[in-house]
Amino acid sequence: MLIAEAAVLKDFPGAKATEYRHGDRKGCLKGTRGAVLDAIELWARDFDKPPVYWLNGLAGTGKSTIAQTIAERIFADDQLGASFFCSRDFEDRSNLKFIFPTIAVQLARNLAGFRSIFVPLVQSDPEVAHESLYSQMDKLIV
């Protein structure tokens, strides 16, 4: 990574410590949630599937635990581009405006092809991180 690219990534607004490796979240207990974990892993490896997997449920039903386990597994296979775990305990991790910029920076750090598009975009439009969520998603991710 070039020094100029590193500076753009360092200075771009985003939330800190949002990745699956941060915090004290635990993954699923061994032998639990097998069906849902297998379904998500199959989806993650099938590029003909829709690009978003919507995991939903009531508070406290294990969504974050499942997401933590999936992130660990996909990272172990060197396939995880980015992750963002929200938290009510930290202002930047509970602000929707930080999700797409944070994910974009993680992708740029991990994927040279993404970085080659992201860095010039940010250099030409440094305020993109402050735009609407739709605009952030469209410009930074899509």
N, C-alpha and C positions, 0 to 999 in steps of 0.2 A: 504494500500500500504506500502510495506517495505521501509526502509530508502535507501537501495541500489537501489531499483527500482526507487524511486523518484529522486535520484541523476543521474541515467542514463537518465531519461526523461528531467531533468533540463539542463543537459550538452549537449544533442544531438542538433546538428545544425538545425536551422529552422527559419522561419519568425515569427515575433511577431505581435500580434493584427490582425490576418487574419480572425478570426471567424466572423460569421454573427452578433454577439453582439457588435463588435467593429466598429468604424467609424460612419459616419452620414448618412448611406444609409437608405432610407425609403422603406417600402414595397408597394405593389400595393394599390391603393385607393379602398376602400370598393365597391364591386359590379363590379370591372373591372377585366379583364383577367380571368374570370371564367372558360372558356373552357380549356385553357391551364393549369391553376392551378389544375383543377380537373383531367386532363389527367396525369399530373406529380404525383399527390398524388396517383392515382390508380396504376401507374407504381411502385411507391415507396413501396407499400404494397403488390405487387404481385411478389413473389420470383421466379416465373416461367418466368418472363420477363428478358431480357438481363440486366446485372449488371450496365450498363452505360446508362444514358439518355443524349443525345446530344442536348442541347438547343443552337441554333445558329441563327444569324441574323446580320443585319448591326449595326454599332455603333449607340447608342442612341435609339434603338428600345425597350428597356426595359428588356433585358436579366438579368441584375443584380438585377433589381427591382423584377422580377419574382423569381429569385433564393433566394433573401432575404425573400420574403413572404413564399416560400416553406420551407426554413430553420426554420423560426419562427414557422410555423405550425407543422413541424415534431419534432422540439425541444419540443413544448408544449405537444406532444404525447409521449415524452420520447423515441424517436426513432432516434434522430440525433446522429451519431457517430462522425462526424467531418465536418468542412466546411473551405473553403479557398476562400477568395475574393481577387483577384488581384487588384493592384492599381499602376498606373503610377507614383503616387506621392511619393512612398516609394520604395527604391532600393530592399529591401528583398522581398517585395510583388509583384515585377515585374520580379523577377528572377525565371525562370522555375525550376531551380535546388533545390529550397526550397519547392516546392509544395508537393511532396511525403513525404519527411522527416517531414514536418509540420503536414500533415494529419496523418501520422503514430504515431506521438507523441500524437496527440489529441485522436486517437483511443485507444492508450495504456492507456491514463489517464482515459478514459471512459469505457473501456471493459477489465475486468480482464483476460478473456481468451486470448485476443489479446496481452495484456501486458505480459502474461506468455511465449509467443513465441518471442515477440519483444525484451524484455530486454536481454535474452541470445544471441539472434542474434547480437545485438549491442555490447554486451560485447565481443563476439568472432570475430566480424568484425566491429570495430569502424569507419572505413573509408567508410562504405556503403553509407553514406550521400553524399559522393563526387564522387560516381560512375556515370555512364551514366544514363539518365532518364529511359531507358528501364530496366536497372539493379535495380535502385531504386524502380521502380514500382513492379518489379518481387519479389525482396527480402523483401521490406518493406510493401507492400500492399497485393499482391497476396499470 
